[in-house]
Amino acid sequence: MSSRLQITRRVTASVLSGAIGMIAIGTLATLATGCGPTIPAKPTWEEDVRPILAARCFRCHDGKGAPSPDANEKYKDQAGVPSFPDQATAEMYATLINRTVQGLDPKFMPPPPAQGLDNWQLDTIANWAATVAKK
C-alpha cells in the first residue's frame, strides 16, 4: 500500500473519529441542559402547574396524610380552580408551593423509586409564582 493511501486513510479515520466525538458531546450537552417542553413565560395553575404536581406529587400529597396544595378547598371556586380572596393570599400560596418544590432534597423527596421534578418543571413553577406575584 502506498504511503499516500495510508495517510489518506489515517486522515479519514481521524476526521470520522472527531465527528463522532462532536456528535457525542453535542448529545450529552443537550441531555445535560434538561431538554424538555418549552417553559411558558406566563404559566397558569390549571394548564401548567397543576398537571406537573398531579403527575409527580398528588399521589402522596393528597391532603389526607401529607399536605397538598390541591386539597385546600378553602381557596377553590366551584370548578375546583384555586381562587383567592386577595392578591396577598395568591402570592403567599404561589410562593409557598415554589419554595417547597425548589427546596426539595432529592435524597428524601420524593422517596425512591419516585422521580423528582425535572428542571423544566421547576422553572415552570418558578415562572408561575413570579407571574402571580406581578399581578
Secondary structure as UniProt FT lines:
FT   HELIX           3..32
FT   TURN            33..34
FT   HELIX           45..49
FT   HELIX           50..56
FT   TURN            57..60
FT   TURN            69..70
FT   HELIX           73..75
FT   TURN            78..79
FT   HELIX           87..102
FT   TURN            106..108
FT   TURN            112..113
FT   HELIX           119..134
//
